[in-house]
Amino acid sequence: MAKPTYKRATRVADQIRMEIADILMRKTKDPRIGVVTVTDVEVTDDLRLARVYVTVRGDEGTQKGAFIGLEKAAGFIRSELGRRVQLRYTPELAFHRDEAGERGDRVLSLLEQARAQERDTGEPANNMGPKGDAES
């Protein structure tokens, strides 16, 4: 018998991500949570803990307020999730800040700076050789 392509935890995590996003959008009343986007969920193999990665647009105060709101609503979100997803145990929810978008923006700005420097000077912005080795 062939091994399944995806682990069960991966499939459950994807379902939990969609359900939590829907719960946050439709069921929560806290205005601080309105600026939250669920980007990823990682579930342990025993399905007891779900790490929910979210992005929050806005300044530092808005982000702190959103995480306070998420922590206060975690019990409600978990109970609603338990009604929607049929599991033996509804996983504990741990909300984490997803910094992948910020890192991506930083990489894009660095690439744009390198392109601008290359246009201005006519030379590549790095000191890499033709094979990708650093030149001495």
PyRosetta script that sets phi, psi and omega in degrees:
from pyrosetta import init, pose_from_sequence

init()
pose = pose_from_sequence("MAKPTYKRATRVADQIRMEIADILMRKTKDPRIGVVTVTDVEVTDDLRLARVYVTVRGDEGTQKGAFIGLEKAAGFIRSELGRRVQLRYTPELAFHRDEAGERGDRVLSLLEQARAQERDTGEPANNMGPKGDAES")
pose.set_psi(1, 134.6)
pose.set_omega(1, -177.5)
pose.set_phi(2, -74.2)
pose.set_psi(2, 146.0)
pose.set_omega(2, 176.5)
pose.set_phi(3, -71.4)
pose.set_psi(3, 143.1)
pose.set_omega(3, 176.0)
pose.set_phi(4, -65.8)
pose.set_psi(4, 147.6)
pose.set_omega(4, -177.5)
pose.set_phi(5, -68.8)
pose.set_psi(5, -39.4)
pose.set_omega(5, -176.8)
pose.set_phi(6, -116.7)
pose.set_psi(6, 141.9)
pose.set_omega(6, 174.8)
pose.set_phi(7, -71.9)
pose.set_psi(7, 155.7)
pose.set_omega(7, 179.6)
pose.set_phi(8, -61.5)
pose.set_psi(8, -39.2)
pose.set_omega(8, -179.6)
pose.set_phi(9, -59.3)
pose.set_psi(9, -35.5)
pose.set_omega(9, 178.9)
pose.set_phi(10, -67.6)
pose.set_psi(10, -43.6)
pose.set_omega(10, 178.8)
pose.set_phi(11, -65.8)
pose.set_psi(11, -42.0)
pose.set_omega(11, 179.0)
pose.set_phi(12, -64.6)
pose.set_psi(12, -40.6)
pose.set_omega(12, 179.6)
pose.set_phi(13, -60.5)
pose.set_psi(13, -40.7)
pose.set_omega(13, 179.7)
pose.set_phi(14, -65.4)
pose.set_psi(14, -41.6)
pose.set_omega(14, 177.9)
pose.set_phi(15, -64.4)
pose.set_psi(15, -42.5)
pose.set_omega(15, 179.3)
pose.set_phi(16, -62.9)
pose.set_psi(16, -39.7)
pose.set_omega(16, 178.6)
pose.set_phi(17, -58.8)
pose.set_psi(17, -46.6)
pose.set_omega(17, -179.6)
pose.set_phi(18, -65.6)
pose.set_psi(18, -41.2)
pose.set_omega(18, -178.4)
pose.set_phi(19, -68.2)
pose.set_psi(19, -43.1)
pose.set_omega(19, 179.7)
pose.set_phi(20, -64.5)
pose.set_psi(20, -40.1)
pose.set_omega(20, 177.5)
pose.set_phi(21, -60.2)
pose.set_psi(21, -41.3)
pose.set_omega(21, 179.6)
pose.set_phi(22, -68.7)
pose.set_psi(22, -40.7)
pose.set_omega(22, 178.4)
pose.set_phi(23, -61.8)
pose.set_psi(23, -45.2)
pose.set_omega(23, 179.9)
pose.set_phi(24, -63.1)
pose.set_psi(24, -36.9)
pose.set_omega(24, -176.5)
pose.set_phi(25, -77.0)
pose.set_psi(25, -39.2)
pose.set_omega(25, -170.9)
pose.set_phi(26, -104.9)
pose.set_psi(26, -30.2)
pose.set_omega(26, -168.8)
pose.set_phi(27, -105.6)
pose.set_psi(27, -31.2)
pose.set_omega(27, -175.9)
pose.set_phi(28, -78.6)
pose.set_psi(28, 143.3)
pose.set_omega(28, -178.2)
pose.set_phi(29, -104.0)
pose.set_psi(29, -9.2)
pose.set_omega(29, -176.5)
pose.set_phi(30, -70.0)
pose.set_psi(30, 120.2)
pose.set_omega(30, -178.3)
pose.set_phi(31, -66.7)
pose.set_psi(31, -21.5)
pose.set_omega(31, 179.1)
pose.set_phi(32, -67.4)
pose.set_psi(32, -24.8)
pose.set_omega(32, -176.3)
pose.set_phi(33, -85.5)
pose.set_psi(33, -7.8)
pose.set_omega(33, -177.7)
pose.set_phi(34, -64.2)
pose.set_psi(34, -20.4)
pose.set_omega(34, -176.9)
pose.set_phi(35, -100.2)
pose.set_psi(35, 16.9)
pose.set_omega(35, -174.5)
pose.set_phi(36, -100.3)
pose.set_psi(36, 137.0)
pose.set_omega(36, 173.8)
pose.set_phi(37, -122.8)
pose.set_psi(37, 126.8)
pose.set_omega(37, 177.9)
pose.set_phi(38, -82.6)
pose.set_psi(38, 119.7)
pose.set_omega(38, -177.4)
pose.set_phi(39, -102.6)
pose.set_psi(39, -31.1)
pose.set_omega(39, -177.5)
pose.set_phi(40, -160.8)
pose.set_psi(40, 156.5)
pose.set_omega(40, 173.7)
pose.set_phi(41, -136.7)
pose.set_psi(41, 132.0)
pose.set_omega(41, 173.4)
pose.set_phi(42, -116.1)
pose.set_psi(42, 130.0)
pose.set_omega(42, -179.2)
pose.set_phi(43, -116.2)
pose.set_psi(43, 137.1)
pose.set_omega(43, 176.4)
pose.set_phi(44, -65.3)
pose.set_psi(44, 159.9)
pose.set_omega(44, -176.8)
pose.set_phi(45, -61.4)
pose.set_psi(45, -29.1)
pose.set_omega(45, 178.3)
pose.set_phi(46, -86.6)
pose.set_psi(46, 2.6)
pose.set_omega(46, 176.0)
pose.set_phi(47, 61.8)
pose.set_psi(47, 27.8)
pose.set_omega(47, -178.8)
pose.set_phi(48, -96.9)
pose.set_psi(48, -23.6)
pose.set_omega(48, -177.7)
pose.set_phi(49, -131.8)
pose.set_psi(49, 133.1)
pose.set_omega(49, 176.4)
pose.set_phi(50, -120.3)
pose.set_psi(50, 120.4)
pose.set_omega(50, 173.8)
pose.set_phi(51, -91.8)
pose.set_psi(51, 115.5)
pose.set_omega(51, -176.6)
pose.set_phi(52, -102.4)
pose.set_psi(52, 117.3)
pose.set_omega(52, 179.9)
pose.set_phi(53, -96.9)
pose.set_psi(53, 126.7)
pose.set_omega(53, -176.9)
pose.set_phi(54, -129.6)
pose.set_psi(54, 153.1)
pose.set_omega(54, 170.9)
pose.set_phi(55, -112.7)
pose.set_psi(55, 145.5)
pose.set_omega(55, 179.3)
pose.set_phi(56, -128.7)
pose.set_psi(56, 120.7)
pose.set_omega(56, 177.7)
pose.set_phi(57, -84.9)
pose.set_psi(57, 140.1)
pose.set_omega(57, 178.2)
pose.set_phi(58, 129.1)
pose.set_psi(58, -175.4)
pose.set_omega(58, -178.2)
pose.set_phi(59, -79.2)
pose.set_psi(59, -179.6)
pose.set_omega(59, -176.9)
pose.set_phi(60, -60.3)
pose.set_psi(60, -39.0)
pose.set_omega(60, 178.8)
pose.set_phi(61, -64.1)
pose.set_psi(61, -41.2)
pose.set_omega(61, 177.8)
pose.set_phi(62, -63.5)
pose.set_psi(62, -41.3)
pose.set_omega(62, -179.7)
pose.set_phi(63, -65.3)
pose.set_psi(63, -44.7)
pose.set_omega(63, 178.3)
pose.set_phi(64, -61.7)
pose.set_psi(64, -43.4)
pose.set_omega(64, 178.4)
pose.set_phi(65, -61.7)
pose.set_psi(65, -39.0)
pose.set_omega(65, 179.6)
pose.set_phi(66, -65.4)
pose.set_psi(66, -41.2)
pose.set_omega(66, 179.5)
pose.set_phi(67, -70.3)
pose.set_psi(67, -33.5)
pose.set_omega(67, 174.3)
pose.set_phi(68, -63.8)
pose.set_psi(68, -43.7)
pose.set_omega(68, 178.0)
pose.set_phi(69, -63.2)
pose.set_psi(69, -40.0)
pose.set_omega(69, 177.9)
pose.set_phi(70, -64.4)
pose.set_psi(70, -42.4)
pose.set_omega(70, 179.8)
pose.set_phi(71, -64.7)
pose.set_psi(71, -39.2)
pose.set_omega(71, 178.9)
pose.set_phi(72, -68.8)
pose.set_psi(72, -32.4)
pose.set_omega(72, -178.0)
pose.set_phi(73, -92.0)
pose.set_psi(73, 1.0)
pose.set_omega(73, -174.7)
pose.set_phi(74, -58.8)
pose.set_psi(74, -41.3)
pose.set_omega(74, 179.5)
pose.set_phi(75, -64.2)
pose.set_psi(75, -44.0)
pose.set_omega(75, 177.8)
pose.set_phi(76, -63.4)
pose.set_psi(76, -44.4)
pose.set_omega(76, -179.1)
pose.set_phi(77, -62.5)
pose.set_psi(77, -42.0)
pose.set_omega(77, -179.7)
pose.set_phi(78, -64.7)
pose.set_psi(78, -42.6)
pose.set_omega(78, 179.9)
pose.set_phi(79, -66.4)
pose.set_psi(79, -40.4)
pose.set_omega(79, 177.1)
pose.set_phi(80, -65.8)
pose.set_psi(80, -39.3)
pose.set_omega(80, 177.0)
pose.set_phi(81, -62.7)
pose.set_psi(81, -39.1)
pose.set_omega(81, 178.0)
pose.set_phi(82, -62.4)
pose.set_psi(82, -32.5)
pose.set_omega(82, 176.7)
pose.set_phi(83, -71.7)
pose.set_psi(83, -32.3)
pose.set_omega(83, -174.1)
pose.set_phi(84, -89.4)
pose.set_psi(84, -34.1)
pose.set_omega(84, -176.4)
pose.set_phi(85, -111.3)
pose.set_psi(85, 121.1)
pose.set_omega(85, -176.5)
pose.set_phi(86, -85.2)
pose.set_psi(86, 93.8)
pose.set_omega(86, 177.0)
pose.set_phi(87, -126.9)
pose.set_psi(87, 156.8)
pose.set_omega(87, 177.2)
pose.set_phi(88, -62.3)
pose.set_psi(88, -44.7)
pose.set_omega(88, 177.9)
pose.set_phi(89, -123.5)
pose.set_psi(89, 129.9)
pose.set_omega(89, 173.8)
pose.set_phi(90, -79.1)
pose.set_psi(90, 125.9)
pose.set_omega(90, -174.8)
pose.set_phi(91, -66.5)
pose.set_psi(91, 148.0)
pose.set_omega(91, 170.5)
pose.set_phi(92, -65.6)
pose.set_psi(92, 143.7)
pose.set_omega(92, -178.5)
pose.set_phi(93, -106.1)
pose.set_psi(93, 129.1)
pose.set_omega(93, 175.0)
pose.set_phi(94, -124.2)
pose.set_psi(94, 116.8)
pose.set_omega(94, -177.8)
pose.set_phi(95, -90.5)
pose.set_psi(95, 132.3)
pose.set_omega(95, 179.9)
pose.set_phi(96, -130.2)
pose.set_psi(96, 149.9)
pose.set_omega(96, 177.6)
pose.set_phi(97, -78.5)
pose.set_psi(97, 128.6)
pose.set_omega(97, 178.2)
pose.set_phi(98, -93.3)
pose.set_psi(98, 114.5)
pose.set_omega(98, -176.9)
pose.set_phi(99, -99.9)
pose.set_psi(99, 7.4)
pose.set_omega(99, -178.1)
pose.set_phi(100, -63.1)
pose.set_psi(100, -39.2)
pose.set_omega(100, 179.8)
pose.set_phi(101, -65.1)
pose.set_psi(101, -41.4)
pose.set_omega(101, 178.0)
pose.set_phi(102, -65.5)
pose.set_psi(102, -40.2)
pose.set_omega(102, 178.0)
pose.set_phi(103, -65.1)
pose.set_psi(103, -39.0)
pose.set_omega(103, 178.0)
pose.set_phi(104, -63.4)
pose.set_psi(104, -42.0)
pose.set_omega(104, 177.5)
pose.set_phi(105, -62.3)
pose.set_psi(105, -40.1)
pose.set_omega(105, 179.2)
pose.set_phi(106, -64.0)
pose.set_psi(106, -43.6)
pose.set_omega(106, 179.0)
pose.set_phi(107, -63.7)
pose.set_psi(107, -42.8)
pose.set_omega(107, 179.0)
pose.set_phi(108, -62.8)
pose.set_psi(108, -39.8)
pose.set_omega(108, 178.8)
pose.set_phi(109, -67.5)
pose.set_psi(109, -37.6)
pose.set_omega(109, 176.7)
pose.set_phi(110, -65.0)
pose.set_psi(110, -39.8)
pose.set_omega(110, 177.2)
pose.set_phi(111, -64.5)
pose.set_psi(111, -40.0)
pose.set_omega(111, 178.7)
pose.set_phi(112, -65.3)
pose.set_psi(112, -39.6)
pose.set_omega(112, 176.5)
pose.set_phi(113, -63.0)
pose.set_psi(113, -40.6)
pose.set_omega(113, 179.9)
pose.set_phi(114, -65.4)
pose.set_psi(114, -41.2)
pose.set_omega(114, 177.8)
pose.set_phi(115, -63.7)
pose.set_psi(115, -41.2)
pose.set_omega(115, 179.1)
pose.set_phi(116, -64.3)
pose.set_psi(116, -41.3)
pose.set_omega(116, 178.6)
pose.set_phi(117, -64.9)
pose.set_psi(117, -38.1)
pose.set_omega(117, 179.0)
pose.set_phi(118, -66.4)
pose.set_psi(118, -39.8)
pose.set_omega(118, 177.6)
pose.set_phi(119, -65.6)
pose.set_psi(119, -40.0)
pose.set_omega(119, -177.0)
pose.set_phi(120, -70.7)
pose.set_psi(120, -43.6)
pose.set_omega(120, -174.8)
pose.set_phi(121, -96.9)
pose.set_psi(121, -19.9)
pose.set_omega(121, -177.7)
pose.set_phi(122, 80.8)
pose.set_psi(122, 2.1)
pose.set_omega(122, 179.3)
pose.set_phi(123, -117.6)
pose.set_psi(123, 151.9)
pose.set_omega(123, 176.2)
pose.set_phi(124, -60.0)
pose.set_psi(124, 150.5)
pose.set_omega(124, -175.5)
pose.set_phi(125, -82.9)
pose.set_psi(125, -1.7)
pose.set_omega(125, 178.7)
pose.set_phi(126, -120.1)
pose.set_psi(126, 174.3)
pose.set_omega(126, 178.4)
pose.set_phi(127, -113.8)
pose.set_psi(127, 42.4)
pose.set_omega(127, 180.0)
pose.set_phi(128, -91.2)
pose.set_psi(128, 142.7)
pose.set_omega(128, 177.9)
pose.set_phi(129, -78.9)
pose.set_psi(129, -178.3)
pose.set_omega(129, -176.5)
pose.set_phi(130, -65.6)
pose.set_psi(130, -24.9)
pose.set_omega(130, 179.8)
pose.set_phi(131, -96.0)
pose.set_psi(131, 3.4)
pose.set_omega(131, -179.2)
pose.set_phi(132, 90.9)
pose.set_psi(132, 1.7)
pose.set_omega(132, 177.3)
pose.set_phi(133, -83.2)
pose.set_psi(133, 144.7)
pose.set_omega(133, 178.0)
pose.set_phi(134, -69.1)
pose.set_psi(134, 131.2)
pose.set_omega(134, 178.9)
pose.set_phi(135, -83.3)
pose.set_psi(135, 146.4)
pose.set_omega(135, 178.2)
pose.set_phi(136, -100.1)
pose.dump_pdb("model.pdb")
